[in-house]
Amino acid sequence: MEIQENIINKVAQSGLVTLDPAQFYPAGERVVYDIKDNLFHGLMLREKDFREFVKGHDWAQYQDKFVAVTCSADAIVPAWAYMLLANRLAPYAKEVVFGDAEVLETVLFVKQIATMDVEQYRDQRLVIKGCGDIPVPVSAYVELTKKLTPVAKSLMFGEPCSTVPIYKRRD
């Protein structure tokens, strides 16, 4: 007795479009500048000392990097100090944000997603890929959902063979 099996790839026939959030990951070195190293006794920032540091520091080392400016110490740091750092970093860095590495990644992804042409996904059944080699912040998934919901026929999370439904338009 001969058994003949026809294997059908239902995923390929489903018409699902997979969108990988990692495509919005801008390549480049990330740097966190922690102002704690400029604190007097680890407690507060002294304007005169800080201005001398800013004047003499080699800001060119941040050329074409993505920079997050933060203070990991529980200290008194006035807003102008972060403004001064941003002013010095801006001519060199690709991006300067206030916050830690996670905030930096969020800002970078959100900016890239904002440039996305959603019309190509109009009336499509979309799967936003959930796994990959590049860590994607949850904020990127939220931004993609907000941006794609108005145009997509349906929106799912995961892989085409195993998805979690997020949204389905009622026609």
Salt bridges, closest charged atoms under 4 A:
GLU29 OE1 - LYS65 NZ 3.67
ASP37 OD1 - LYS36 NZ 3.18
GLU47 OE2 - ARG51 NE 2.92
ASP49 OD2 - ARG46 NE 3.50
GLU95 OE1 - LYS111 NZ 2.82
GLU105 OE2 - ARG30 NE 2.60
GLU119 OE2 - ARG122 NH2 2.70
ASP123 OD1 - ARG169 NH2 2.58
GLU143 OE2 - LYS146 NZ 2.98
ASP171 OD1 - ARG169 NE 3.09
